[in-house]
């Protein structure tokens, strides 16, 4: 009897596992509607998100290897520190975020 251990189920420790198990069961039960939703989501990603954001991914990566982020850091350091409490180099990310926008097509 000394080697016999009672397994105590602790909900706090296993909460994420329980939620993932319920999610997986629901995916199997409602698989027909899930497949059509996944298909439409992939179509949206391929036809809207990638074509509109891909050029900005390329431009940002190319500009990061130049001196432009350092130049933006010098120019905007007096503005970025009081407003956002970050160094001036953060202005490059802010400007690229404004330029890339939100990919919406009608």
Jmol script that loads the backbone (N, CA, C; Angstrom):
load data "model"
ATOM      1  N   UNK A   1       0.799  -1.194   0.000  1.00  0.00           N
ATOM      2  CA  UNK A   1       0.000   0.000   0.000  1.00  0.00           C
ATOM      3  C   UNK A   1       0.845   1.263   0.000  1.00  0.00           C
ATOM      4  N   UNK A   2       2.107   1.165   0.395  1.00  0.00           N
ATOM      5  CA  UNK A   2       2.934   2.361   0.437  1.00  0.00           C
ATOM      6  C   UNK A   2       3.199   2.930  -0.955  1.00  0.00           C
ATOM      7  N   UNK A   3       3.321   2.077  -1.965  1.00  0.00           N
ATOM      8  CA  UNK A   3       3.617   2.525  -3.308  1.00  0.00           C
ATOM      9  C   UNK A   3       2.378   3.020  -4.048  1.00  0.00           C
ATOM     10  N   UNK A   4       1.216   2.790  -3.507  1.00  0.00           N
ATOM     11  CA  UNK A   4      -0.025   3.198  -4.156  1.00  0.00           C
ATOM     12  C   UNK A   4      -0.242   4.693  -3.925  1.00  0.00           C
ATOM     13  N   UNK A   5      -0.338   5.436  -5.020  1.00  0.00           N
ATOM     14  CA  UNK A   5      -0.554   6.876  -4.920  1.00  0.00           C
ATOM     15  C   UNK A   5      -1.889   7.228  -5.556  1.00  0.00           C
ATOM     16  N   UNK A   6      -2.596   8.070  -4.917  1.00  0.00           N
ATOM     17  CA  UNK A   6      -3.867   8.543  -5.460  1.00  0.00           C
ATOM     18  C   UNK A   6      -3.584   9.782  -6.295  1.00  0.00           C
ATOM     19  N   UNK A   7      -4.057   9.719  -7.532  1.00  0.00           N
ATOM     20  CA  UNK A   7      -3.858  10.852  -8.428  1.00  0.00           C
ATOM     21  C   UNK A   7      -4.922  11.893  -8.125  1.00  0.00           C
ATOM     22  N   UNK A   8      -4.483  13.038  -7.767  1.00  0.00           N
ATOM     23  CA  UNK A   8      -5.393  14.128  -7.444  1.00  0.00           C
ATOM     24  C   UNK A   8      -5.509  15.019  -8.665  1.00  0.00           C
ATOM     25  N   UNK A   9      -6.721  15.234  -9.087  1.00  0.00           N
ATOM     26  CA  UNK A   9      -6.981  16.069 -10.254  1.00  0.00           C
ATOM     27  C   UNK A   9      -7.100  17.514  -9.797  1.00  0.00           C
ATOM     28  N   UNK A  10      -6.174  18.330 -10.226  1.00  0.00           N
ATOM     29  CA  UNK A  10      -6.193  19.735  -9.850  1.00  0.00           C
ATOM     30  C   UNK A  10      -6.651  20.555 -11.051  1.00  0.00           C
ATOM     31  N   UNK A  11      -7.754  21.236 -10.881  1.00  0.00           N
ATOM     32  CA  UNK A  11      -8.342  21.973 -11.993  1.00  0.00           C
ATOM     33  C   UNK A  11      -7.468  23.150 -12.408  1.00  0.00           C
ATOM     34  N   UNK A  12      -6.897  23.873 -11.480  1.00  0.00           N
ATOM     35  CA  UNK A  12      -6.068  25.022 -11.828  1.00  0.00           C
ATOM     36  C   UNK A  12      -4.877  24.618 -12.684  1.00  0.00           C
ATOM     37  N   UNK A  13      -4.270  23.509 -12.353  1.00  0.00           N
ATOM     38  CA  UNK A  13      -3.081  23.072 -13.072  1.00  0.00           C
ATOM     39  C   UNK A  13      -3.427  22.526 -14.453  1.00  0.00           C
ATOM     40  N   UNK A  14      -4.600  21.936 -14.606  1.00  0.00           N
ATOM     41  CA  UNK A  14      -4.962  21.277 -15.856  1.00  0.00           C
ATOM     42  C   UNK A  14      -6.031  22.030 -16.649  1.00  0.00           C
ATOM     43  N   UNK A  15      -6.278  23.280 -16.345  1.00  0.00           N
ATOM     44  CA  UNK A  15      -7.344  24.022 -17.003  1.00  0.00           C
ATOM     45  C   UNK A  15      -7.093  24.192 -18.500  1.00  0.00           C
ATOM     46  N   UNK A  16      -5.891  24.512 -18.883  1.00  0.00           N
ATOM     47  CA  UNK A  16      -5.584  24.695 -20.303  1.00  0.00           C
ATOM     48  C   UNK A  16      -5.736  23.377 -21.051  1.00  0.00           C
ATOM     49  N   UNK A  17      -5.323  22.276 -20.454  1.00  0.00           N
ATOM     50  CA  UNK A  17      -5.464  20.972 -21.099  1.00  0.00           C
ATOM     51  C   UNK A  17      -6.933  20.614 -21.287  1.00  0.00           C
ATOM     52  N   UNK A  18      -7.751  20.933 -20.316  1.00  0.00           N
ATOM     53  CA  UNK A  18      -9.185  20.642 -20.420  1.00  0.00           C
ATOM     54  C   UNK A  18      -9.815  21.475 -21.529  1.00  0.00           C
ATOM     55  N   UNK A  19      -9.459  22.741 -21.595  1.00  0.00           N
ATOM     56  CA  UNK A  19     -10.009  23.615 -22.632  1.00  0.00           C
ATOM     57  C   UNK A  19      -9.584  23.140 -24.015  1.00  0.00           C
ATOM     58  N   UNK A  20      -8.335  22.754 -24.178  1.00  0.00           N
ATOM     59  CA  UNK A  20      -7.868  22.263 -25.473  1.00  0.00           C
ATOM     60  C   UNK A  20      -8.541  20.943 -25.857  1.00  0.00           C
ATOM     61  N   UNK A  21      -8.793  20.084 -24.882  1.00  0.00           N
ATOM     62  CA  UNK A  21      -9.486  18.828 -25.155  1.00  0.00           C
ATOM     63  C   UNK A  21     -10.920  19.088 -25.606  1.00  0.00           C
ATOM     64  N   UNK A  22     -11.614  19.990 -24.930  1.00  0.00           N
ATOM     65  CA  UNK A  22     -12.983  20.338 -25.334  1.00  0.00           C
ATOM     66  C   UNK A  22     -12.983  20.961 -26.726  1.00  0.00           C
ATOM     67  N   UNK A  23     -12.000  21.809 -27.005  1.00  0.00           N
ATOM     68  CA  UNK A  23     -11.882  22.420 -28.324  1.00  0.00           C
ATOM     69  C   UNK A  23     -11.666  21.371 -29.405  1.00  0.00           C
ATOM     70  N   UNK A  24     -10.801  20.391 -29.153  1.00  0.00           N
ATOM     71  CA  UNK A  24     -10.542  19.332 -30.126  1.00  0.00           C
ATOM     72  C   UNK A  24     -11.785  18.479 -30.354  1.00  0.00           C
ATOM     73  N   UNK A  25     -12.531  18.190 -29.309  1.00  0.00           N
ATOM     74  CA  UNK A  25     -13.769  17.412 -29.454  1.00  0.00           C
ATOM     75  C   UNK A  25     -14.783  18.185 -30.289  1.00  0.00           C
ATOM     76  N   UNK A  26     -14.898  19.478 -30.041  1.00  0.00           N
ATOM     77  CA  UNK A  26     -15.828  20.299 -30.831  1.00  0.00           C
ATOM     78  C   UNK A  26     -15.408  20.375 -32.293  1.00  0.00           C
ATOM     79  N   UNK A  27     -14.104  20.400 -32.556  1.00  0.00           N
ATOM     80  CA  UNK A  27     -13.642  20.408 -33.948  1.00  0.00           C
ATOM     81  C   UNK A  27     -14.048  19.133 -34.672  1.00  0.00           C
ATOM     82  N   UNK A  28     -13.986  18.008 -33.983  1.00  0.00           N
ATOM     83  CA  UNK A  28     -14.368  16.740 -34.600  1.00  0.00           C
ATOM     84  C   UNK A  28     -15.879  16.669 -34.800  1.00  0.00           C
ATOM     85  N   UNK A  29     -16.640  17.119 -33.827  1.00  0.00           N
ATOM     86  CA  UNK A  29     -18.105  17.049 -33.912  1.00  0.00           C
ATOM     87  C   UNK A  29     -18.634  17.944 -35.027  1.00  0.00           C
ATOM     88  N   UNK A  30     -18.113  19.164 -35.112  1.00  0.00           N
ATOM     89  CA  UNK A  30     -18.608  20.127 -36.095  1.00  0.00           C
ATOM     90  C   UNK A  30     -17.644  20.279 -37.262  1.00  0.00           C
ATOM     91  N   UNK A  31     -17.117  19.185 -37.767  1.00  0.00           N
ATOM     92  CA  UNK A  31     -16.057  19.237 -38.770  1.00  0.00           C
ATOM     93  C   UNK A  31     -16.529  19.779 -40.115  1.00  0.00           C
ATOM     94  N   UNK A  32     -17.793  19.588 -40.494  1.00  0.00           N
ATOM     95  CA  UNK A  32     -18.228  20.069 -41.811  1.00  0.00           C
ATOM     96  C   UNK A  32     -18.223  21.592 -41.873  1.00  0.00           C
ATOM     97  N   UNK A  33     -18.722  22.245 -40.865  1.00  0.00           N
ATOM     98  CA  UNK A  33     -18.718  23.712 -40.878  1.00  0.00           C
ATOM     99  C   UNK A  33     -17.305  24.258 -40.671  1.00  0.00           C
ATOM    100  N   UNK A  34     -16.468  23.540 -39.948  1.00  0.00           N
ATOM    101  CA  UNK A  34     -15.100  23.999 -39.714  1.00  0.00           C
ATOM    102  C   UNK A  34     -14.273  23.965 -40.991  1.00  0.00           C
ATOM    103  N   UNK A  35     -14.469  22.961 -41.814  1.00  0.00           N
ATOM    104  CA  UNK A  35     -13.710  22.865 -43.052  1.00  0.00           C
ATOM    105  C   UNK A  35     -14.040  24.009 -43.993  1.00  0.00           C
ATOM    106  N   UNK A  36     -15.304  24.365 -44.118  1.00  0.00           N
ATOM    107  CA  UNK A  36     -15.663  25.471 -45.008  1.00  0.00           C
ATOM    108  C   UNK A  36     -15.148  26.799 -44.452  1.00  0.00           C
ATOM    109  N   UNK A  37     -15.179  26.982 -43.139  1.00  0.00           N
ATOM    110  CA  UNK A  37     -14.654  28.204 -42.534  1.00  0.00           C
ATOM    111  C   UNK A  37     -13.138  28.299 -42.704  1.00  0.00           C
ATOM    112  N   UNK A  38     -12.437  27.197 -42.555  1.00  0.00           N
ATOM    113  CA  UNK A  38     -10.986  27.194 -42.748  1.00  0.00           C
ATOM    114  C   UNK A  38     -10.633  27.494 -44.199  1.00  0.00           C
ATOM    115  N   UNK A  39     -11.406  26.951 -45.117  1.00  0.00           N
ATOM    116  CA  UNK A  39     -11.172  27.195 -46.535  1.00  0.00           C
ATOM    117  C   UNK A  39     -11.375  28.666 -46.876  1.00  0.00           C
ATOM    118  N   UNK A  40     -12.438  29.263 -46.364  1.00  0.00           N
ATOM    119  CA  UNK A  40     -12.667  30.685 -46.654  1.00  0.00           C
ATOM    120  C   UNK A  40     -11.618  31.566 -45.978  1.00  0.00           C
ATOM    121  N   UNK A  41     -11.158  31.174 -44.803  1.00  0.00           N
ATOM    122  CA  UNK A  41     -10.096  31.920 -44.136  1.00  0.00           C
ATOM    123  C   UNK A  41      -8.788  31.877 -44.909  1.00  0.00           C
ATOM    124  N   UNK A  42      -8.443  30.722 -45.452  1.00  0.00           N
ATOM    125  CA  UNK A  42      -7.222  30.608 -46.252  1.00  0.00           C
ATOM    126  C   UNK A  42      -7.336  31.390 -47.555  1.00  0.00           C
ATOM    127  N   UNK A  43      -8.539  31.404 -48.146  1.00  0.00           N
ATOM    128  CA  UNK A  43      -8.743  32.206 -49.357  1.00  0.00           C
ATOM    129  C   UNK A  43      -8.566  33.689 -49.063  1.00  0.00           C
ATOM    130  N   UNK A  44      -9.116  34.148 -47.947  1.00  0.00           N
ATOM    131  CA  UNK A  44      -8.964  35.549 -47.543  1.00  0.00           C
ATOM    132  C   UNK A  44      -7.502  35.886 -47.328  1.00  0.00           C
ATOM    133  N   UNK A  45      -6.782  35.010 -46.658  1.00  0.00           N
ATOM    134  CA  UNK A  45      -5.362  35.230 -46.394  1.00  0.00           C
ATOM    135  C   UNK A  45      -4.571  35.306 -47.697  1.00  0.00           C
ATOM    136  N   UNK A  46      -4.851  34.386 -48.632  1.00  0.00           N
ATOM    137  CA  UNK A  46      -4.087  34.326 -49.873  1.00  0.00           C
ATOM    138  C   UNK A  46      -4.452  35.447 -50.839  1.00  0.00           C
ATOM    139  N   UNK A  47      -5.706  35.893 -50.821  1.00  0.00           N
ATOM    140  CA  UNK A  47      -6.144  36.880 -51.805  1.00  0.00           C
ATOM    141  C   UNK A  47      -6.119  38.313 -51.293  1.00  0.00           C
ATOM    142  N   UNK A  48      -6.073  38.526 -50.003  1.00  0.00           N
ATOM    143  CA  UNK A  48      -6.138  39.888 -49.482  1.00  0.00           C
ATOM    144  C   UNK A  48      -4.924  40.259 -48.639  1.00  0.00           C
ATOM    145  N   UNK A  49      -4.605  39.447 -47.663  1.00  0.00           N
ATOM    146  CA  UNK A  49      -3.556  39.803 -46.708  1.00  0.00           C
ATOM    147  C   UNK A  49      -2.168  39.770 -47.341  1.00  0.00           C
ATOM    148  N   UNK A  50      -1.828  38.670 -47.965  1.00  0.00           N
ATOM    149  CA  UNK A  50      -0.485  38.516 -48.532  1.00  0.00           C
ATOM    150  C   UNK A  50      -0.210  39.539 -49.636  1.00  0.00           C
ATOM    151  N   UNK A  51      -1.107  39.724 -50.622  1.00  0.00           N
ATOM    152  CA  UNK A  51      -0.780  40.704 -51.670  1.00  0.00           C
ATOM    153  C   UNK A  51      -0.652  42.141 -51.162  1.00  0.00           C
ATOM    154  N   UNK A  52      -1.374  42.487 -50.115  1.00  0.00           N
ATOM    155  CA  UNK A  52      -1.289  43.869 -49.651  1.00  0.00           C
ATOM    156  C   UNK A  52      -0.144  44.100 -48.678  1.00  0.00           C
ATOM    157  N   UNK A  53       0.264  43.114 -47.905  1.00  0.00           N
ATOM    158  CA  UNK A  53       1.331  43.313 -46.925  1.00  0.00           C
ATOM    159  C   UNK A  53       2.710  42.855 -47.386  1.00  0.00           C
ATOM    160  N   UNK A  54       2.776  41.967 -48.369  1.00  0.00           N
ATOM    161  CA  UNK A  54       4.062  41.422 -48.800  1.00  0.00           C
ATOM    162  C   UNK A  54       5.041  42.503 -49.262  1.00  0.00           C
ATOM    163  N   UNK A  55       4.602  43.498 -50.063  1.00  0.00           N
ATOM    164  CA  UNK A  55       5.566  44.550 -50.445  1.00  0.00           C
ATOM    165  C   UNK A  55       6.132  45.316 -49.247  1.00  0.00           C
ATOM    166  N   UNK A  56       5.321  45.518 -48.218  1.00  0.00           N
ATOM    167  CA  UNK A  56       5.814  46.222 -47.050  1.00  0.00           C
ATOM    168  C   UNK A  56       6.755  45.359 -46.227  1.00  0.00           C
ATOM    169  N   UNK A  57       6.556  44.050 -46.224  1.00  0.00           N
ATOM    170  CA  UNK A  57       7.515  43.157 -45.568  1.00  0.00           C
ATOM    171  C   UNK A  57       8.882  43.275 -46.235  1.00  0.00           C
ATOM    172  N   UNK A  58       8.878  43.259 -47.562  1.00  0.00           N
ATOM    173  CA  UNK A  58      10.124  43.354 -48.317  1.00  0.00           C
ATOM    174  C   UNK A  58      10.770  44.724 -48.103  1.00  0.00           C
ATOM    175  N   UNK A  59       9.981  45.799 -48.217  1.00  0.00           N
ATOM    176  CA  UNK A  59      10.524  47.149 -48.065  1.00  0.00           C
ATOM    177  C   UNK A  59      11.097  47.365 -46.669  1.00  0.00           C
ATOM    178  N   UNK A  60      10.399  46.895 -45.658  1.00  0.00           N
ATOM    179  CA  UNK A  60      10.882  47.067 -44.293  1.00  0.00           C
ATOM    180  C   UNK A  60      12.189  46.317 -44.076  1.00  0.00           C
ATOM    181  N   UNK A  61      12.263  45.105 -44.589  1.00  0.00           N
ATOM    182  CA  UNK A  61      13.492  44.324 -44.417  1.00  0.00           C
ATOM    183  C   UNK A  61      14.659  44.975 -45.144  1.00  0.00           C
ATOM    184  N   UNK A  62      14.426  45.495 -46.339  1.00  0.00           N
ATOM    185  CA  UNK A  62      15.505  46.161 -47.064  1.00  0.00           C
ATOM    186  C   UNK A  62      15.927  47.459 -46.373  1.00  0.00           C
ATOM    187  N   UNK A  63      14.961  48.232 -45.894  1.00  0.00           N
ATOM    188  CA  UNK A  63      15.289  49.489 -45.234  1.00  0.00           C
ATOM    189  C   UNK A  63      15.985  49.276 -43.891  1.00  0.00           C
ATOM    190  N   UNK A  64      15.731  48.150 -43.236  1.00  0.00           N
ATOM    191  CA  UNK A  64      16.399  47.871 -41.961  1.00  0.00           C
ATOM    192  C   UNK A  64      17.898  47.676 -42.131  1.00  0.00           C
ATOM    193  N   UNK A  65      18.331  47.302 -43.331  1.00  0.00           N
ATOM    194  CA  UNK A  65      19.753  47.079 -43.568  1.00  0.00           C
ATOM    195  C   UNK A  65      20.457  48.332 -44.091  1.00  0.00           C
ATOM    196  N   UNK A  66      19.763  49.463 -44.068  1.00  0.00           N
ATOM    197  CA  UNK A  66      20.374  50.736 -44.438  1.00  0.00           C
ATOM    198  C   UNK A  66      20.520  51.586 -43.179  1.00  0.00           C
ATOM    199  N   UNK A  67      20.870  52.840 -43.360  1.00  0.00           N
ATOM    200  CA  UNK A  67      21.021  53.742 -42.211  1.00  0.00           C
ATOM    201  C   UNK A  67      19.740  54.529 -41.931  1.00  0.00           C
ATOM    202  N   UNK A  68      18.648  54.179 -42.571  1.00  0.00           N
ATOM    203  CA  UNK A  68      17.398  54.918 -42.397  1.00  0.00           C
ATOM    204  C   UNK A  68      16.840  54.792 -40.977  1.00  0.00           C
ATOM    205  N   UNK A  69      16.835  53.610 -40.333  1.00  0.00           N
ATOM    206  CA  UNK A  69      16.355  53.575 -38.948  1.00  0.00           C
ATOM    207  C   UNK A  69      17.174  54.457 -38.004  1.00  0.00           C
ATOM    208  N   UNK A  70      18.488  54.528 -38.219  1.00  0.00           N
ATOM    209  CA  UNK A  70      19.323  55.406 -37.387  1.00  0.00           C
ATOM    210  C   UNK A  70      19.008  56.875 -37.655  1.00  0.00           C
ATOM    211  N   UNK A  71      18.765  57.211 -38.911  1.00  0.00           N
ATOM    212  CA  UNK A  71      18.410  58.578 -39.267  1.00  0.00           C
ATOM    213  C   UNK A  71      17.071  58.966 -38.648  1.00  0.00           C
ATOM    214  N   UNK A  72      16.093  58.055 -38.725  1.00  0.00           N
ATOM    215  CA  UNK A  72      14.795  58.304 -38.078  1.00  0.00           C
ATOM    216  C   UNK A  72      14.968  58.444 -36.570  1.00  0.00           C
ATOM    217  N   UNK A  73      15.862  57.671 -36.008  1.00  0.00           N
ATOM    218  CA  UNK A  73      16.114  57.742 -34.574  1.00  0.00           C
ATOM    219  C   UNK A  73      16.667  59.091 -34.155  1.00  0.00           C
ATOM    220  N   UNK A  74      17.564  59.633 -34.966  1.00  0.00           N
ATOM    221  CA  UNK A  74      18.122  60.943 -34.645  1.00  0.00           C
ATOM    222  C   UNK A  74      17.079  62.046 -34.821  1.00  0.00           C
ATOM    223  N   UNK A  75      16.270  61.930 -35.872  1.00  0.00           N
ATOM    224  CA  UNK A  75      15.289  62.978 -36.155  1.00  0.00           C
ATOM    225  C   UNK A  75      14.140  63.002 -35.144  1.00  0.00           C
ATOM    226  N   UNK A  76      13.662  61.826 -34.734  1.00  0.00           N
ATOM    227  CA  UNK A  76      12.454  61.754 -33.926  1.00  0.00           C
ATOM    228  C   UNK A  76      12.698  61.395 -32.457  1.00  0.00           C
ATOM    229  N   UNK A  77      13.944  61.435 -32.013  1.00  0.00           N
ATOM    230  CA  UNK A  77      14.212  61.043 -30.623  1.00  0.00           C
ATOM    231  C   UNK A  77      13.577  62.001 -29.618  1.00  0.00           C
ATOM    232  N   UNK A  78      13.520  63.284 -29.949  1.00  0.00           N
ATOM    233  CA  UNK A  78      12.932  64.260 -29.015  1.00  0.00           C
ATOM    234  C   UNK A  78      11.419  64.136 -28.948  1.00  0.00           C
ATOM    235  N   UNK A  79      10.799  63.535 -29.961  1.00  0.00           N
ATOM    236  CA  UNK A  79       9.349  63.360 -29.965  1.00  0.00           C
ATOM    237  C   UNK A  79       8.964  62.018 -29.353  1.00  0.00           C
ATOM    238  N   UNK A  80       9.714  60.978 -29.668  1.00  0.00           N
ATOM    239  CA  UNK A  80       9.341  59.628 -29.258  1.00  0.00           C
ATOM    240  C   UNK A  80       9.543  59.382 -27.758  1.00  0.00           C
ATOM    241  N   UNK A  81      10.558  59.968 -27.180  1.00  0.00           N
ATOM    242  CA  UNK A  81      10.843  59.720 -25.769  1.00  0.00           C
ATOM    243  C   UNK A  81       9.747  60.261 -24.848  1.00  0.00           C
ATOM    244  N   UNK A  82       9.298  61.499 -24.993  1.00  0.00           N
ATOM    245  CA  UNK A  82       8.244  61.963 -24.081  1.00  0.00           C
ATOM    246  C   UNK A  82       6.877  61.330 -24.333  1.00  0.00           C
ATOM    247  N   UNK A  83       6.575  61.044 -25.588  1.00  0.00           N
ATOM    248  CA  UNK A  83       5.238  60.522 -25.910  1.00  0.00           C
ATOM    249  C   UNK A  83       5.130  59.035 -25.603  1.00  0.00           C
ATOM    250  N   UNK A  84       6.072  58.231 -26.123  1.00  0.00           N
ATOM    251  CA  UNK A  84       5.977  56.779 -26.018  1.00  0.00           C
ATOM    252  C   UNK A  84       6.983  56.159 -25.058  1.00  0.00           C
ATOM    253  N   UNK A  85       7.929  56.944 -24.546  1.00  0.00           N
ATOM    254  CA  UNK A  85       8.982  56.484 -23.651  1.00  0.00           C
ATOM    255  C   UNK A  85       9.845  55.392 -24.295  1.00  0.00           C
ATOM    256  N   UNK A  86      10.169  55.588 -25.560  1.00  0.00           N
ATOM    257  CA  UNK A  86      11.077  54.689 -26.274  1.00  0.00           C
ATOM    258  C   UNK A  86      12.123  55.534 -26.985  1.00  0.00           C
ATOM    259  N   UNK A  87      13.160  54.889 -27.464  1.00  0.00           N
ATOM    260  CA  UNK A  87      14.210  55.625 -28.170  1.00  0.00           C
ATOM    261  C   UNK A  87      13.698  56.054 -29.538  1.00  0.00           C
ATOM    262  N   UNK A  88      14.467  56.873 -30.197  1.00  0.00           N
ATOM    263  CA  UNK A  88      14.056  57.404 -31.491  1.00  0.00           C
ATOM    264  C   UNK A  88      13.971  56.362 -32.587  1.00  0.00           C
ATOM    265  N   UNK A  89      14.692  55.249 -32.448  1.00  0.00           N
ATOM    266  CA  UNK A  89      14.640  54.202 -33.471  1.00  0.00           C
ATOM    267  C   UNK A  89      13.257  53.563 -33.568  1.00  0.00           C
ATOM    268  N   UNK A  90      12.459  53.712 -32.530  1.00  0.00           N
ATOM    269  CA  UNK A  90      11.089  53.201 -32.578  1.00  0.00           C
ATOM    270  C   UNK A  90      10.227  53.950 -33.563  1.00  0.00           C
ATOM    271  N   UNK A  91      10.657  55.135 -33.956  1.00  0.00           N
ATOM    272  CA  UNK A  91       9.897  55.903 -34.946  1.00  0.00           C
ATOM    273  C   UNK A  91       9.878  55.192 -36.294  1.00  0.00           C
ATOM    274  N   UNK A  92      10.925  54.454 -36.601  1.00  0.00           N
ATOM    275  CA  UNK A  92      10.948  53.711 -37.865  1.00  0.00           C
ATOM    276  C   UNK A  92       9.835  52.671 -37.902  1.00  0.00           C
ATOM    277  N   UNK A  93       9.651  51.953 -36.812  1.00  0.00           N
ATOM    278  CA  UNK A  93       8.570  50.965 -36.752  1.00  0.00           C
ATOM    279  C   UNK A  93       7.209  51.647 -36.815  1.00  0.00           C
ATOM    280  N   UNK A  94       7.081  52.787 -36.171  1.00  0.00           N
ATOM    281  CA  UNK A  94       5.824  53.533 -36.196  1.00  0.00           C
ATOM    282  C   UNK A  94       5.506  54.018 -37.601  1.00  0.00           C
ATOM    283  N   UNK A  95       6.483  54.563 -38.286  1.00  0.00           N
ATOM    284  CA  UNK A  95       6.273  55.052 -39.650  1.00  0.00           C
ATOM    285  C   UNK A  95       5.953  53.911 -40.599  1.00  0.00           C
ATOM    286  N   UNK A  96       6.668  52.798 -40.488  1.00  0.00           N
ATOM    287  CA  UNK A  96       6.384  51.653 -41.363  1.00  0.00           C
ATOM    288  C   UNK A  96       5.010  51.065 -41.066  1.00  0.00           C
ATOM    289  N   UNK A  97       4.579  51.110 -39.822  1.00  0.00           N
ATOM    290  CA  UNK A  97       3.232  50.652 -39.485  1.00  0.00           C
ATOM    291  C   UNK A  97       2.169  51.536 -40.086  1.00  0.00           C
ATOM    292  N   UNK A  98       2.400  52.833 -40.086  1.00  0.00           N
ATOM    293  CA  UNK A  98       1.450  53.761 -40.704  1.00  0.00           C
ATOM    294  C   UNK A  98       1.402  53.558 -42.213  1.00  0.00           C
ATOM    295  N   UNK A  99       2.557  53.318 -42.814  1.00  0.00           N
ATOM    296  CA  UNK A  99       2.589  53.156 -44.266  1.00  0.00           C
ATOM    297  C   UNK A  99       1.960  51.834 -44.717  1.00  0.00           C
ATOM    298  N   UNK A 100       2.139  50.793 -43.938  1.00  0.00           N
ATOM    299  CA  UNK A 100       1.610  49.496 -44.368  1.00  0.00           C
ATOM    300  C   UNK A 100       0.101  49.447 -44.225  1.00  0.00           C
ATOM    301  N   UNK A 101      -0.452  50.102 -43.229  1.00  0.00           N
ATOM    302  CA  UNK A 101      -1.900  50.193 -43.096  1.00  0.00           C
ATOM    303  C   UNK A 101      -2.557  48.887 -42.701  1.00  0.00           C
ATOM    304  N   UNK A 102      -3.865  48.838 -42.908  1.00  0.00           N
ATOM    305  CA  UNK A 102      -4.684  47.681 -42.583  1.00  0.00           C
ATOM    306  C   UNK A 102      -5.212  47.106 -43.890  1.00  0.00           C
ATOM    307  N   UNK A 103      -4.887  45.863 -44.212  1.00  0.00           N
ATOM    308  CA  UNK A 103      -5.243  45.309 -45.525  1.00  0.00           C
ATOM    309  C   UNK A 103      -6.733  44.969 -45.649  1.00  0.00           C
ATOM    310  N   UNK A 104      -7.493  45.869 -46.226  1.00  0.00           N
ATOM    311  CA  UNK A 104      -8.930  45.634 -46.422  1.00  0.00           C
ATOM    312  C   UNK A 104      -9.251  45.846 -47.890  1.00  0.00           C
ATOM    313  N   UNK A 105      -9.918  44.874 -48.454  1.00  0.00           N
ATOM    314  CA  UNK A 105     -10.411  44.989 -49.824  1.00  0.00           C
ATOM    315  C   UNK A 105     -11.890  44.701 -49.820  1.00  0.00           C
ATOM    316  N   UNK A 106     -12.595  45.418 -50.640  1.00  0.00           N
ATOM    317  CA  UNK A 106     -14.043  45.173 -50.691  1.00  0.00           C
ATOM    318  C   UNK A 106     -14.416  44.268 -51.834  1.00  0.00           C
TER     319      UNK A 106
END
end "model"
wireframe off; spacefill off
backbone 0.3
color backbone group
